[in-house]
Amino acid sequence: MCSNTASQKNPSQGLGNPGFDLDWPGTLVYTSELALRGHTLNRFALSLRSPACRKIFLAEEKSYMQSCGLSSQEQAMVADRDWTGLLQAGGHLQAILKIAATVGQHLWHIGAHNAGTDADTLRAACPRRVSRLPPGTR
C-alpha cells in the first residue's frame, strides 16, 4: 500500500474486486457488432465536439437528440446519464465522454456508474495519486 494511504481506512471496502468475465454482460468488449449498433449514438455524441452543437443540446436536449436520429431508448439513457447502458448500446467510451463532458461529468462518473457507486467513492478507492510529473519529463 502507498505510504500516503497506509494510515487510512481502506476506502475500497464494499466495492469489491472487479471481475474479468468476457461473457455478456461481463467485461464489455467493443466489437464490430457493438460499433454498428451504436453508429447513430456515436455520431450524436461526437457531434458534441462542436461548441455550437453543445449549446443547442444543452438548451433543448430532447429535440437535439431527435434531430440526430436517436431512438427513444437511447434518448432515455442520455437523459438519465445511464453511462453503462450507453456503452452496452454500442457507445464508444471516447464518444460517451463527449456527452459526459457536455453535461459537466467525466470519466470518474462513467466508471463509478459501471461500478455501482459514486465518483468520489471510486476516486477514493484508487490507491495511486499523481500530483506531478517526474523530473525531466514533459
N, CA, C and O atoms as CSV, one atom per row, in Angstrom:
chain,resi,resn,atom,element,x,y,z
A,1,MET,N,N,0.846,-1.179,0.000
A,1,MET,CA,C,0.000,0.000,0.000
A,1,MET,C,C,0.890,1.239,0.000
A,1,MET,O,O,1.956,1.219,0.615
A,2,CYS,N,N,0.492,2.292,-0.656
A,2,CYS,CA,C,1.259,3.526,-0.716
A,2,CYS,C,C,1.387,4.127,0.672
A,2,CYS,O,O,0.476,4.007,1.490
A,3,SER,N,N,2.514,4.772,0.939
A,3,SER,CA,C,2.724,5.335,2.266
A,3,SER,C,C,1.742,6.440,2.597
A,3,SER,O,O,1.410,6.632,3.767
A,4,ASN,N,N,1.268,7.170,1.604
A,4,ASN,CA,C,0.333,8.258,1.886
A,4,ASN,C,C,-1.075,7.762,2.156
A,4,ASN,O,O,-1.927,8.545,2.576
A,5,THR,N,N,-1.345,6.481,1.927
A,5,THR,CA,C,-2.681,5.956,2.194
A,5,THR,C,C,-2.653,4.843,3.233
A,5,THR,O,O,-3.697,4.283,3.567
A,6,ALA,N,N,-1.471,4.517,3.749
A,6,ALA,CA,C,-1.354,3.384,4.664
A,6,ALA,C,C,-2.127,3.594,5.957
A,6,ALA,O,O,-2.623,2.630,6.540
A,7,SER,N,N,-2.235,4.816,6.407
A,7,SER,CA,C,-2.906,5.056,7.674
A,7,SER,C,C,-4.415,5.213,7.517
A,7,SER,O,O,-5.137,5.254,8.513
A,8,GLN,N,N,-4.889,5.299,6.302
A,8,GLN,CA,C,-6.309,5.489,6.065
A,8,GLN,C,C,-7.042,4.158,6.090
A,8,GLN,O,O,-6.471,3.116,5.767
A,9,LYS,N,N,-8.305,4.202,6.474
A,9,LYS,CA,C,-9.174,3.036,6.355
A,9,LYS,C,C,-9.283,2.702,4.870
A,9,LYS,O,O,-9.293,3.602,4.030
A,10,ASN,N,N,-9.364,1.439,4.551
A,10,ASN,CA,C,-9.432,1.022,3.152
A,10,ASN,C,C,-10.700,1.576,2.496
A,10,ASN,O,O,-11.794,1.093,2.786
A,11,PRO,N,N,-10.576,2.592,1.606
A,11,PRO,CA,C,-11.762,3.209,1.008
A,11,PRO,C,C,-12.454,2.326,-0.015
A,11,PRO,O,O,-13.590,2.604,-0.398
A,12,SER,N,N,-11.790,1.262,-0.467
A,12,SER,CA,C,-12.411,0.424,-1.480
A,12,SER,C,C,-13.275,-0.671,-0.881
A,12,SER,O,O,-13.869,-1.465,-1.610
A,13,GLN,N,N,-13.349,-0.719,0.459
A,13,GLN,CA,C,-14.212,-1.721,1.073
A,13,GLN,C,C,-15.624,-1.537,0.548
A,13,GLN,O,O,-16.120,-0.414,0.466
A,14,GLY,N,N,-16.249,-2.604,0.203
A,14,GLY,CA,C,-17.602,-2.535,-0.316
A,14,GLY,C,C,-17.653,-2.490,-1.835
A,14,GLY,O,O,-18.669,-2.867,-2.419
A,15,LEU,N,N,-16.590,-2.043,-2.491
A,15,LEU,CA,C,-16.579,-2.035,-3.950
A,15,LEU,C,C,-16.268,-3.422,-4.498
A,15,LEU,O,O,-16.794,-3.814,-5.540
A,16,GLY,N,N,-15.431,-4.151,-3.810
A,16,GLY,CA,C,-15.066,-5.482,-4.269
A,16,GLY,C,C,-14.132,-5.417,-5.463
A,16,GLY,O,O,-13.958,-4.366,-6.080
A,17,ASN,N,N,-13.548,-6.534,-5.773
A,17,ASN,CA,C,-12.674,-6.601,-6.941
A,17,ASN,C,C,-13.519,-6.821,-8.182
A,17,ASN,O,O,-14.428,-7.651,-8.182
A,18,PRO,N,N,-13.219,-6.073,-9.245
A,18,PRO,CA,C,-13.992,-6.270,-10.472
A,18,PRO,C,C,-13.671,-7.626,-11.086
A,18,PRO,O,O,-12.539,-8.107,-11.020
A,19,GLY,N,N,-14.674,-8.218,-11.673
A,19,GLY,CA,C,-14.478,-9.498,-12.331
A,19,GLY,C,C,-13.910,-9.312,-13.722
A,19,GLY,O,O,-13.935,-8.213,-14.276
A,20,PHE,N,N,-13.411,-10.370,-14.268
A,20,PHE,CA,C,-12.934,-10.343,-15.648
A,20,PHE,C,C,-13.677,-11.426,-16.396
A,20,PHE,O,O,-13.125,-12.468,-16.751
A,21,ASP,N,N,-14.931,-11.149,-16.621
A,21,ASP,CA,C,-15.830,-12.094,-17.253
A,21,ASP,C,C,-16.085,-11.615,-18.673
A,21,ASP,O,O,-16.736,-10.589,-18.872
A,22,LEU,N,N,-15.584,-12.336,-19.654
A,22,LEU,CA,C,-15.732,-11.908,-21.036
A,22,LEU,C,C,-17.071,-12.312,-21.640
A,22,LEU,O,O,-17.363,-11.972,-22.786
A,23,ASP,N,N,-17.876,-13.026,-20.885
A,23,ASP,CA,C,-19.217,-13.366,-21.354
A,23,ASP,C,C,-20.159,-12.229,-21.003
A,23,ASP,O,O,-20.056,-11.627,-19.935
A,24,TRP,N,N,-21.088,-11.940,-21.925
A,24,TRP,CA,C,-22.053,-10.861,-21.721
A,24,TRP,C,C,-22.870,-11.152,-20.477
A,24,TRP,O,O,-23.305,-12.296,-20.342
A,25,PRO,N,N,-23.119,-10.253,-19.573
A,25,PRO,CA,C,-22.804,-8.829,-19.597
A,25,PRO,C,C,-21.571,-8.481,-18.782
A,25,PRO,O,O,-21.532,-7.417,-18.164
A,26,GLY,N,N,-20.562,-9.345,-18.760
A,26,GLY,CA,C,-19.341,-9.092,-18.008
A,26,GLY,C,C,-18.524,-7.981,-18.627
A,26,GLY,O,O,-19.075,-6.950,-19.015
A,27,THR,N,N,-17.216,-8.172,-18.725
A,27,THR,CA,C,-16.324,-7.194,-19.316
A,27,THR,C,C,-16.809,-6.854,-20.722
A,27,THR,O,O,-17.032,-7.746,-21.541
A,28,LEU,N,N,-16.968,-5.582,-20.991
A,28,LEU,CA,C,-17.501,-5.152,-22.283
A,28,LEU,C,C,-16.376,-5.087,-23.312
A,28,LEU,O,O,-15.445,-4.292,-23.181
A,29,VAL,N,N,-16.472,-5.919,-24.321
A,29,VAL,CA,C,-15.516,-5.907,-25.418
A,29,VAL,C,C,-16.192,-5.174,-26.574
A,29,VAL,O,O,-17.256,-5.579,-27.042
A,30,TYR,N,N,-15.565,-4.093,-27.027
A,30,TYR,CA,C,-16.155,-3.278,-28.084
A,30,TYR,C,C,-15.906,-3.960,-29.426
A,30,TYR,O,O,-14.823,-3.856,-30.003
A,31,THR,N,N,-16.913,-4.648,-29.901
A,31,THR,CA,C,-16.819,-5.437,-31.130
A,31,THR,C,C,-17.377,-4.650,-32.312
A,31,THR,O,O,-17.953,-3.575,-32.144
A,32,SER,N,N,-17.196,-5.198,-33.493
A,32,SER,CA,C,-17.761,-4.572,-34.682
A,32,SER,C,C,-19.285,-4.561,-34.605
A,32,SER,O,O,-19.925,-3.630,-35.094
A,33,GLU,N,N,-19.865,-5.586,-33.997
A,33,GLU,CA,C,-21.319,-5.624,-33.828
A,33,GLU,C,C,-21.800,-4.458,-32.964
A,33,GLU,O,O,-22.780,-3.792,-33.298
A,34,LEU,N,N,-21.102,-4.219,-31.849
A,34,LEU,CA,C,-21.464,-3.081,-30.997
A,34,LEU,C,C,-21.265,-1.764,-31.735
A,34,LEU,O,O,-22.085,-0.853,-31.619
A,35,ALA,N,N,-20.183,-1.664,-32.487
A,35,ALA,CA,C,-19.902,-0.433,-33.229
A,35,ALA,C,C,-21.012,-0.138,-34.237
A,35,ALA,O,O,-21.449,1.005,-34.372
A,36,LEU,N,N,-21.457,-1.156,-34.929
A,36,LEU,CA,C,-22.537,-0.960,-35.903
A,36,LEU,C,C,-23.847,-0.606,-35.214
A,36,LEU,O,O,-24.594,0.250,-35.689
A,37,ARG,N,N,-24.126,-1.272,-34.084
A,37,ARG,CA,C,-25.348,-0.977,-33.348
A,37,ARG,C,C,-25.324,0.442,-32.793
A,37,ARG,O,O,-26.367,1.092,-32.713
A,38,GLY,N,N,-24.147,0.929,-32.410
A,38,GLY,CA,C,-24.045,2.247,-31.796
A,38,GLY,C,C,-23.690,3.369,-32.745
A,38,GLY,O,O,-23.349,4.465,-32.301
A,39,HIS,N,N,-23.762,3.122,-34.048
A,39,HIS,CA,C,-23.331,4.132,-35.020
A,39,HIS,C,C,-24.042,5.473,-34.835
A,39,HIS,O,O,-23.382,6.511,-34.771
A,40,THR,N,N,-25.354,5.472,-34.749
A,40,THR,CA,C,-26.111,6.725,-34.610
A,40,THR,C,C,-25.800,7.382,-33.270
A,40,THR,O,O,-25.633,8.600,-33.195
A,41,LEU,N,N,-25.723,6.587,-32.226
A,41,LEU,CA,C,-25.404,7.098,-30.897
A,41,LEU,C,C,-24.027,7.761,-30.879
A,41,LEU,O,O,-23.863,8.846,-30.321
A,42,ASN,N,N,-23.050,7.112,-31.486
A,42,ASN,CA,C,-21.697,7.672,-31.520
A,42,ASN,C,C,-21.625,8.929,-32.388
A,42,ASN,O,O,-20.917,9.880,-32.056
A,43,ARG,N,N,-22.356,8.929,-33.490
A,43,ARG,CA,C,-22.399,10.119,-34.341
A,43,ARG,C,C,-22.969,11.307,-33.562
A,43,ARG,O,O,-22.442,12.417,-33.639
A,44,PHE,N,N,-24.047,11.067,-32.813
A,44,PHE,CA,C,-24.629,12.102,-31.958
A,44,PHE,C,C,-23.604,12.589,-30.933
A,44,PHE,O,O,-23.375,13.790,-30.788
A,45,ALA,N,N,-22.994,11.636,-30.224
A,45,ALA,CA,C,-22.054,12.004,-29.161
A,45,ALA,C,C,-20.878,12.807,-29.705
A,45,ALA,O,O,-20.464,13.795,-29.098
A,46,LEU,N,N,-20.347,12.390,-30.831
A,46,LEU,CA,C,-19.205,13.096,-31.411
A,46,LEU,C,C,-19.586,14.452,-31.984
A,46,LEU,O,O,-18.722,15.309,-32.168
A,47,SER,N,N,-20.872,14.659,-32.269
A,47,SER,CA,C,-21.297,15.987,-32.727
A,47,SER,C,C,-21.098,17.027,-31.630
A,47,SER,O,O,-21.002,18.223,-31.907
A,48,LEU,N,N,-21.036,16.560,-30.374
A,48,LEU,CA,C,-20.883,17.483,-29.248
A,48,LEU,C,C,-19.469,18.031,-29.116
A,48,LEU,O,O,-19.177,18.774,-28.180
A,49,ARG,N,N,-18.590,17.668,-30.048
A,49,ARG,CA,C,-17.269,18.307,-30.094
A,49,ARG,C,C,-17.405,19.763,-30.505
A,49,ARG,O,O,-16.553,20.587,-30.172
A,50,SER,N,N,-18.457,20.078,-31.217
A,50,SER,CA,C,-18.684,21.434,-31.707
A,50,SER,C,C,-19.342,22.292,-30.620
A,50,SER,O,O,-20.374,21.904,-30.074
A,51,PRO,N,N,-18.759,23.448,-30.303
A,51,PRO,CA,C,-19.379,24.334,-29.301
A,51,PRO,C,C,-20.819,24.708,-29.651
A,51,PRO,O,O,-21.668,24.808,-28.765
A,52,ALA,N,N,-21.094,24.915,-30.938
A,52,ALA,CA,C,-22.454,25.273,-31.353
A,52,ALA,C,C,-23.428,24.126,-31.064
A,52,ALA,O,O,-24.542,24.364,-30.597
A,53,CYS,N,N,-23.016,22.896,-31.336
A,53,CYS,CA,C,-23.877,21.741,-31.076
A,53,CYS,C,C,-24.083,21.541,-29.578
A,53,CYS,O,O,-25.180,21.190,-29.145
A,54,ARG,N,N,-23.039,21.760,-28.787
A,54,ARG,CA,C,-23.187,21.646,-27.335
A,54,ARG,C,C,-24.197,22.661,-26.820
A,54,ARG,O,O,-25.017,22.349,-25.956
A,55,LYS,N,N,-24.137,23.852,-27.344
A,55,LYS,CA,C,-25.060,24.901,-26.917
A,55,LYS,C,C,-26.502,24.521,-27.242
A,55,LYS,O,O,-27.390,24.688,-26.407
A,56,ILE,N,N,-26.736,24.015,-28.440
A,56,ILE,CA,C,-28.081,23.597,-28.840
A,56,ILE,C,C,-28.547,22.431,-27.969
A,56,ILE,O,O,-29.686,22.423,-27.501
A,57,PHE,N,N,-27.670,21.447,-27.750
A,57,PHE,CA,C,-28.020,20.290,-26.934
A,57,PHE,C,C,-28.401,20.709,-25.518
A,57,PHE,O,O,-29.407,20.250,-24.978
A,58,LEU,N,N,-27.600,21.576,-24.922
A,58,LEU,CA,C,-27.875,21.997,-23.545
A,58,LEU,C,C,-29.160,22.815,-23.437
A,58,LEU,O,O,-29.832,22.791,-22.405
A,59,ALA,N,N,-29.496,23.533,-24.496
A,59,ALA,CA,C,-30.723,24.336,-24.478
A,59,ALA,C,C,-31.969,23.462,-24.595
A,59,ALA,O,O,-32.984,23.738,-23.957
A,60,GLU,N,N,-31.895,22.418,-25.400
A,60,GLU,CA,C,-33.061,21.553,-25.614
A,60,GLU,C,C,-32.587,20.151,-25.967
A,60,GLU,O,O,-32.501,19.781,-27.138
A,61,GLU,N,N,-32.281,19.376,-24.924
A,61,GLU,CA,C,-31.711,18.042,-25.124
A,61,GLU,C,C,-32.572,17.161,-26.018
A,61,GLU,O,O,-32.083,16.587,-26.991
A,62,LYS,N,N,-33.839,17.058,-25.689
A,62,LYS,CA,C,-34.712,16.107,-26.396
A,62,LYS,C,C,-34.795,16.391,-27.885
A,62,LYS,O,O,-34.651,15.478,-28.697
A,63,SER,N,N,-35.025,17.639,-28.253
A,63,SER,CA,C,-35.164,17.933,-29.684
A,63,SER,C,C,-33.836,17.742,-30.416
A,63,SER,O,O,-33.830,17.331,-31.577
A,64,TYR,N,N,-32.718,18.031,-29.760
A,64,TYR,CA,C,-31.419,17.818,-30.407
A,64,TYR,C,C,-31.185,16.324,-30.634
A,64,TYR,O,O,-30.721,15.918,-31.700
A,65,MET,N,N,-31.512,15.506,-29.622
A,65,MET,CA,C,-31.315,14.059,-29.774
A,65,MET,C,C,-32.224,13.505,-30.878
A,65,MET,O,O,-31.813,12.636,-31.646
A,66,GLN,N,N,-33.451,14.008,-30.952
A,66,GLN,CA,C,-34.360,13.575,-32.010
A,66,GLN,C,C,-33.811,13.953,-33.377
A,66,GLN,O,O,-33.880,13.163,-34.318
A,67,SER,N,N,-33.262,15.171,-33.488
A,67,SER,CA,C,-32.716,15.610,-34.779
A,67,SER,C,C,-31.508,14.778,-35.207
A,67,SER,O,O,-31.181,14.712,-36.392
A,68,CYS,N,N,-30.853,14.150,-34.245
A,68,CYS,CA,C,-29.711,13.285,-34.554
A,68,CYS,C,C,-30.128,11.849,-34.817
A,68,CYS,O,O,-29.288,11.010,-35.144
A,69,GLY,N,N,-31.415,11.556,-34.679
A,69,GLY,CA,C,-31.913,10.224,-35.001
A,69,GLY,C,C,-31.810,9.200,-33.890
A,69,GLY,O,O,-31.899,8.004,-34.165
A,70,LEU,N,N,-31.626,9.621,-32.637
A,70,LEU,CA,C,-31.548,8.667,-31.539
A,70,LEU,C,C,-32.908,8.039,-31.278
A,70,LEU,O,O,-33.939,8.706,-31.366
A,71,SER,N,N,-32.900,6.766,-30.960
A,71,SER,CA,C,-34.135,6.069,-30.608
A,71,SER,C,C,-34.625,6.589,-29.258
A,71,SER,O,O,-33.878,7.248,-28.535
A,72,SER,N,N,-35.863,6.295,-28.926
A,72,SER,CA,C,-36.400,6.747,-27.637
A,72,SER,C,C,-35.630,6.107,-26.483
A,72,SER,O,O,-35.440,6.734,-25.440
A,73,GLN,N,N,-35.187,4.866,-26.663
A,73,GLN,CA,C,-34.403,4.199,-25.626
A,73,GLN,C,C,-33.042,4.896,-25.443
A,73,GLN,O,O,-32.601,5.109,-24.313
A,74,GLU,N,N,-32.394,5.242,-26.538
A,74,GLU,CA,C,-31.107,5.942,-26.455
A,74,GLU,C,C,-31.292,7.318,-25.814
A,74,GLU,O,O,-30.480,7.744,-24.993
A,75,GLN,N,N,-32.366,8.002,-26.199
A,75,GLN,CA,C,-32.653,9.312,-25.612
A,75,GLN,C,C,-32.843,9.203,-24.100
A,75,GLN,O,O,-32.357,10.044,-23.345
A,76,ALA,N,N,-33.545,8.174,-23.669
A,76,ALA,CA,C,-33.780,7.974,-22.235
A,76,ALA,C,C,-32.472,7.712,-21.500
A,76,ALA,O,O,-32.273,8.212,-20.393
A,77,MET,N,N,-31.573,6.927,-22.110
A,77,MET,CA,C,-30.284,6.647,-21.462
A,77,MET,C,C,-29.451,7.917,-21.335
A,77,MET,O,O,-28.806,8.135,-20.309
A,78,VAL,N,N,-29.460,8.758,-22.368
A,78,VAL,CA,C,-28.720,10.020,-22.296
A,78,VAL,C,C,-29.334,10.912,-21.215
A,78,VAL,O,O,-28.611,11.483,-20.398
A,79,ALA,N,N,-30.651,11.033,-21.207
A,79,ALA,CA,C,-31.331,11.884,-20.230
A,79,ALA,C,C,-31.092,11.408,-18.800
A,79,ALA,O,O,-30.970,12.220,-17.883
A,80,ASP,N,N,-31.025,10.084,-18.613
A,80,ASP,CA,C,-30.799,9.507,-17.280
A,80,ASP,C,C,-29.320,9.436,-16.908
A,80,ASP,O,O,-28.975,9.048,-15.792
A,81,ARG,N,N,-28.441,9.813,-17.852
A,81,ARG,CA,C,-26.988,9.705,-17.654
A,81,ARG,C,C,-26.630,8.259,-17.319
A,81,ARG,O,O,-25.835,7.987,-16.419
A,82,ASP,N,N,-27.236,7.348,-18.065
A,82,ASP,CA,C,-27.008,5.915,-17.905
A,82,ASP,C,C,-25.780,5.530,-18.724
A,82,ASP,O,O,-25.895,4.987,-19.823
A,83,TRP,N,N,-24.608,5.817,-18.172
A,83,TRP,CA,C,-23.356,5.609,-18.901
A,83,TRP,C,C,-23.155,4.140,-19.239
A,83,TRP,O,O,-22.706,3.820,-20.339
A,84,THR,N,N,-23.476,3.245,-18.321
A,84,THR,CA,C,-23.322,1.817,-18.577
A,84,THR,C,C,-24.231,1.377,-19.716
A,84,THR,O,O,-23.800,0.648,-20.609
A,85,GLY,N,N,-25.475,1.811,-19.690
A,85,GLY,CA,C,-26.413,1.461,-20.753
A,85,GLY,C,C,-25.968,1.970,-22.104
A,85,GLY,O,O,-26.125,1.284,-23.114
A,86,LEU,N,N,-25.407,3.189,-22.130
A,86,LEU,CA,C,-24.934,3.754,-23.394
A,86,LEU,C,C,-23.767,2.953,-23.952
A,86,LEU,O,O,-23.676,2.753,-25.163
A,87,LEU,N,N,-22.879,2.496,-23.084
A,87,LEU,CA,C,-21.762,1.659,-23.543
A,87,LEU,C,C,-22.279,0.316,-24.055
A,87,LEU,O,O,-21.812,-0.182,-25.079
A,88,GLN,N,N,-23.234,-0.263,-23.349
A,88,GLN,CA,C,-23.782,-1.546,-23.776
A,88,GLN,C,C,-24.609,-1.417,-25.055
A,88,GLN,O,O,-24.789,-2.391,-25.785
A,89,ALA,N,N,-25.109,-0.208,-25.321
A,89,ALA,CA,C,-25.884,0.035,-26.539
A,89,ALA,C,C,-24.995,0.287,-27.754
A,89,ALA,O,O,-25.494,0.528,-28.853
A,90,GLY,N,N,-23.688,0.232,-27.556
A,90,GLY,CA,C,-22.769,0.419,-28.675
A,90,GLY,C,C,-22.033,1.739,-28.659
A,90,GLY,O,O,-21.312,2.059,-29.605
A,91,GLY,N,N,-22.202,2.504,-27.606
A,91,GLY,CA,C,-21.458,3.756,-27.491
A,91,GLY,C,C,-19.989,3.484,-27.228
A,91,GLY,O,O,-19.644,2.670,-26.372
A,92,HIS,N,N,-19.143,4.153,-27.953
A,92,HIS,CA,C,-17.696,4.035,-27.735
A,92,HIS,C,C,-17.338,4.952,-26.571
A,92,HIS,O,O,-17.850,6.067,-26.477
A,93,LEU,N,N,-16.465,4.489,-25.691
A,93,LEU,CA,C,-16.137,5.268,-24.490
A,93,LEU,C,C,-15.715,6.692,-24.814
A,93,LEU,O,O,-16.145,7.629,-24.141
A,94,GLN,N,N,-14.877,6.874,-25.841
A,94,GLN,CA,C,-14.426,8.224,-26.186
A,94,GLN,C,C,-15.582,9.106,-26.627
A,94,GLN,O,O,-15.584,10.308,-26.358
A,95,ALA,N,N,-16.564,8.524,-27.301
A,95,ALA,CA,C,-17.741,9.288,-27.722
A,95,ALA,C,C,-18.630,9.603,-26.528
A,95,ALA,O,O,-19.115,10.727,-26.394
A,96,ILE,N,N,-18.845,8.618,-25.660
A,96,ILE,CA,C,-19.689,8.821,-24.491
A,96,ILE,C,C,-19.075,9.885,-23.573
A,96,ILE,O,O,-19.796,10.620,-22.897
A,97,LEU,N,N,-17.761,9.961,-23.556
A,97,LEU,CA,C,-17.091,11.015,-22.775
A,97,LEU,C,C,-17.483,12.412,-23.259
A,97,LEU,O,O,-17.510,13.352,-22.465
A,98,LYS,N,N,-17.782,12.557,-24.531
A,98,LYS,CA,C,-18.218,13.868,-25.062
A,98,LYS,C,C,-19.552,14.271,-24.447
A,98,LYS,O,O,-19.762,15.435,-24.108
A,99,ILE,N,N,-20.452,13.299,-24.305
A,99,ILE,CA,C,-21.740,13.591,-23.667
A,99,ILE,C,C,-21.508,13.958,-22.206
A,99,ILE,O,O,-22.033,14.957,-21.714
A,100,ALA,N,N,-20.715,13.139,-21.520
A,100,ALA,CA,C,-20.446,13.384,-20.105
A,100,ALA,C,C,-19.843,14.774,-19.883
A,100,ALA,O,O,-20.275,15.508,-18.995
A,101,ALA,N,N,-18.858,15.123,-20.684
A,101,ALA,CA,C,-18.211,16.431,-20.535
A,101,ALA,C,C,-19.191,17.567,-20.797
A,101,ALA,O,O,-19.139,18.605,-20.137
A,102,THR,N,N,-20.072,17.369,-21.751
A,102,THR,CA,C,-21.055,18.404,-22.083
A,102,THR,C,C,-21.982,18.677,-20.907
A,102,THR,O,O,-22.399,19.816,-20.695
A,103,VAL,N,N,-22.307,17.640,-20.141
A,103,VAL,CA,C,-23.227,17.816,-19.008
A,103,VAL,C,C,-22.488,17.977,-17.683
A,103,VAL,O,O,-23.096,17.881,-16.617
A,104,GLY,N,N,-21.177,18.223,-17.747
A,104,GLY,CA,C,-20.404,18.512,-16.545
A,104,GLY,C,C,-19.928,17.292,-15.773
A,104,GLY,O,O,-19.612,17.392,-14.588
A,105,GLN,N,N,-19.873,16.149,-16.432
A,105,GLN,CA,C,-19.354,14.952,-15.782
A,105,GLN,C,C,-18.087,14.501,-16.506
A,105,GLN,O,O,-17.685,15.101,-17.502
A,106,HIS,N,N,-17.461,13.437,-15.996
A,106,HIS,CA,C,-16.201,12.990,-16.579
A,106,HIS,C,C,-16.033,11.488,-16.415
A,106,HIS,O,O,-16.967,10.785,-16.028
A,107,LEU,N,N,-14.846,11.009,-16.710
A,107,LEU,CA,C,-14.572,9.570,-16.718
A,107,LEU,C,C,-14.837,8.921,-15.365
A,107,LEU,O,O,-15.278,7.773,-15.313
A,108,TRP,N,N,-14.578,9.631,-14.272
A,108,TRP,CA,C,-14.855,9.075,-12.946
A,108,TRP,C,C,-16.340,8.765,-12.789
A,108,TRP,O,O,-16.700,7.764,-12.170
A,109,HIS,N,N,-17.205,9.612,-13.340
A,109,HIS,CA,C,-18.648,9.367,-13.252
A,109,HIS,C,C,-19.041,8.117,-14.048
A,109,HIS,O,O,-19.866,7.319,-13.603
A,110,ILE,N,N,-18.446,7.963,-15.213
A,110,ILE,CA,C,-18.749,6.796,-16.046
A,110,ILE,C,C,-18.271,5.525,-15.349
A,110,ILE,O,O,-19.010,4.544,-15.269
A,111,GLY,N,N,-17.048,5.541,-14.850
A,111,GLY,CA,C,-16.511,4.382,-14.134
A,111,GLY,C,C,-17.307,4.055,-12.886
A,111,GLY,O,O,-17.558,2.887,-12.589
A,112,ALA,N,N,-17.703,5.085,-12.157
A,112,ALA,CA,C,-18.483,4.868,-10.938
A,112,ALA,C,C,-19.843,4.274,-11.262
A,112,ALA,O,O,-20.329,3.397,-10.547
A,113,HIS,N,N,-20.456,4.746,-12.333
A,113,HIS,CA,C,-21.751,4.193,-12.736
A,113,HIS,C,C,-21.609,2.715,-13.060
A,113,HIS,O,O,-22.459,1.908,-12.684
A,114,ASN,N,N,-20.542,2.363,-13.753
A,114,ASN,CA,C,-20.282,0.958,-14.080
A,114,ASN,C,C,-20.041,0.115,-12.826
A,114,ASN,O,O,-20.407,-1.059,-12.783
A,115,ALA,N,N,-19.421,0.723,-11.803
A,115,ALA,CA,C,-19.109,0.003,-10.565
A,115,ALA,C,C,-20.260,0.036,-9.566
A,115,ALA,O,O,-20.202,-0.628,-8.530
A,116,GLY,N,N,-21.300,0.800,-9.868
A,116,GLY,CA,C,-22.440,0.881,-8.966
A,116,GLY,C,C,-22.185,1.730,-7.738
A,116,GLY,O,O,-22.709,1.448,-6.661
A,117,THR,N,N,-21.385,2.764,-7.897
A,117,THR,CA,C,-21.063,3.645,-6.779
A,117,THR,C,C,-21.056,5.084,-7.277
A,117,THR,O,O,-21.520,5.357,-8.384
A,118,ASP,N,N,-20.533,6.010,-6.471
A,118,ASP,CA,C,-20.431,7.399,-6.928
A,118,ASP,C,C,-18.972,7.723,-7.235
A,118,ASP,O,O,-18.062,6.988,-6.850
A,119,ALA,N,N,-18.769,8.831,-7.930
A,119,ALA,CA,C,-17.428,9.192,-8.405
A,119,ALA,C,C,-16.446,9.413,-7.258
A,119,ALA,O,O,-15.285,9.020,-7.367
A,120,ASP,N,N,-16.880,10.025,-6.173
A,120,ASP,CA,C,-15.971,10.274,-5.044
A,120,ASP,C,C,-15.515,8.976,-4.392
A,120,ASP,O,O,-14.347,8.845,-4.027
A,121,THR,N,N,-16.419,8.022,-4.243
A,121,THR,CA,C,-16.062,6.724,-3.659
A,121,THR,C,C,-15.084,5.991,-4.562
A,121,THR,O,O,-14.117,5.400,-4.082
A,122,LEU,N,N,-15.330,6.026,-5.864
A,122,LEU,CA,C,-14.428,5.359,-6.805
A,122,LEU,C,C,-13.052,6.007,-6.769
A,122,LEU,O,O,-12.039,5.310,-6.740
A,123,ARG,N,N,-13.008,7.324,-6.769
A,123,ARG,CA,C,-11.721,8.026,-6.735
A,123,ARG,C,C,-10.961,7.694,-5.455
A,123,ARG,O,O,-9.748,7.487,-5.488
A,124,ALA,N,N,-11.672,7.642,-4.324
A,124,ALA,CA,C,-11.022,7.317,-3.052
A,124,ALA,C,C,-10.494,5.887,-3.037
A,124,ALA,O,O,-9.520,5.591,-2.345
A,125,ALA,N,N,-11.135,5.001,-3.797
A,125,ALA,CA,C,-10.718,3.601,-3.830
A,125,ALA,C,C,-9.468,3.379,-4.668
A,125,ALA,O,O,-8.842,2.324,-4.566
A,126,CYS,N,N,-9.096,4.338,-5.485
A,126,CYS,CA,C,-7.909,4.206,-6.329
A,126,CYS,C,C,-6.684,4.585,-5.508
A,126,CYS,O,O,-6.566,5.732,-5.079
A,127,PRO,N,N,-5.775,3.649,-5.282
A,127,PRO,CA,C,-4.663,3.886,-4.360
A,127,PRO,C,C,-3.581,4.815,-4.881
A,127,PRO,O,O,-2.865,5.415,-4.079
A,128,ARG,N,N,-3.435,4.954,-6.164
A,128,ARG,CA,C,-2.333,5.746,-6.713
A,128,ARG,C,C,-2.747,7.187,-6.894
A,128,ARG,O,O,-3.794,7.471,-7.475
A,129,ARG,N,N,-1.944,8.082,-6.408
A,129,ARG,CA,C,-2.192,9.507,-6.560
A,129,ARG,C,C,-1.012,10.126,-7.312
A,129,ARG,O,O,0.141,9.902,-6.947
A,130,VAL,N,N,-1.290,10.884,-8.334
A,130,VAL,CA,C,-0.249,11.550,-9.114
A,130,VAL,C,C,-0.427,13.045,-8.908
A,130,VAL,O,O,-1.455,13.620,-9.268
A,131,SER,N,N,0.587,13.662,-8.326
A,131,SER,CA,C,0.480,15.090,-8.065
A,131,SER,C,C,1.365,15.912,-8.997
A,131,SER,O,O,1.158,17.115,-9.156
A,132,ARG,N,N,2.346,15.264,-9.608
A,132,ARG,CA,C,3.202,15.974,-10.557
A,132,ARG,C,C,3.957,14.959,-11.401
A,132,ARG,O,O,4.030,13.778,-11.061
A,133,LEU,N,N,4.511,15.431,-12.495
A,133,LEU,CA,C,5.302,14.566,-13.369
A,133,LEU,C,C,6.710,14.410,-12.816
A,133,LEU,O,O,7.209,15.311,-12.142
A,134,PRO,N,N,7.362,13.280,-13.090
A,134,PRO,CA,C,8.749,13.093,-12.634
A,134,PRO,C,C,9.678,14.118,-13.278
A,134,PRO,O,O,9.392,14.610,-14.370
A,135,PRO,N,N,10.787,14.443,-12.613
A,135,PRO,CA,C,11.733,15.394,-13.209
A,135,PRO,C,C,12.217,14.923,-14.575
A,135,PRO,O,O,12.447,13.733,-14.794
A,136,GLY,N,N,12.365,15.869,-15.477
A,136,GLY,CA,C,12.864,15.575,-16.814
A,136,GLY,C,C,11.807,15.140,-17.808
A,136,GLY,O,O,12.134,14.853,-18.960
A,137,THR,N,N,10.556,15.083,-17.400
A,137,THR,CA,C,9.503,14.721,-18.343
A,137,THR,C,C,8.624,15.932,-18.615
A,137,THR,O,O,8.593,16.885,-17.837
A,138,ARG,N,N,7.922,15.875,-19.720
A,138,ARG,CA,C,7.024,16.987,-20.072
A,138,ARG,C,C,5.643,16.474,-20.222
A,138,ARG,O,O,4.728,17.243,-20.516
